[in-house]
Amino acid sequence: GDVILKSYERMDRTVGETMKRFVDSRTILFVVSDHGFCSFRKAVNLNTWLVKQGYMTLKGSEPERGRKLEDLFGRGEFWPNVDWSKTKAYALGLAGLYINRQGREPQGIVSDKEYETLRTRLIQDLLALKDEKTGASPLLQVYRREEAYSGPYLEETPDLLLGFDEGYRISWQTALGGIPKEVFEDNRKKWSGDHCSYDPSIAAGVFFCNRKVPEGVIHIMDIAPTVLDIFHLPVSSEVDGQSFWPGS
């Protein structure tokens, strides 16, 4: 039960030994993780929820069989029993929800005129989702893709991104395009913690530095330009983030 605490204590000793042996007054030490972790107690089958809410339609009455990891590598067909002519949204991956858009998906039905209205309705319905057994809301936030990303590859990202609350995570079957029978299922695997699909506000990474940094939120995108500044290397205009110590 104390394995996580013991791991942190061991890493803390490692940092201390590193500073003692290798760090002098001219040396800057960063300890950085790109994300934190949250408890994973229940899985949410998002495609199942889409079916129950009428956003996705199945050809038959039975849910799709469980997917396997091998299905990702060209050995199976995703959503074989989905009626795309009546499906407005689908989920795939570790927190992405896609709109079945005309002109983008092979059998898209949602027009550009309908797109934003549908996204707004999906956000409202997702945030209203409750775990019937606990009454808890599994989602902290749902983001439009342009609220999370920018740049030339924006169109390749999911239309909506889900930020789950502590204890809830996107299901393995959703990640594989599966549609099990129930929306919620207990996580009975030994994999009892994760960072995938959790809202960034509760899964922030760790940052230590032996030099004072500006007050406020430190963002992972600030690390690269700061390191470049330290070594007096140019920072490309395409790099996101900004140095902690400009011109250092």
Protein Blocks (a to p, Z undefined) as FASTA:
>chain_A
ZZmmmmmmmmmmmmmmmmmmmmcfkbccddddfbdcdddfbccdfklmmmmnopaccfbl
bdcddddfklmnopacehklbcfklccbdcedjhiacdddehkamkbcbdfklmmmmmmm
mmmmmmmpccfknopafbfbdcdfklmggcjklmmpcfbdcdddehiacdfklmnopacf
bfbdcdfbfblbcfehpafklmcccdddfbdcdedjddfklmmmmmmmmnopacdfkbgc
jdfbghZZ
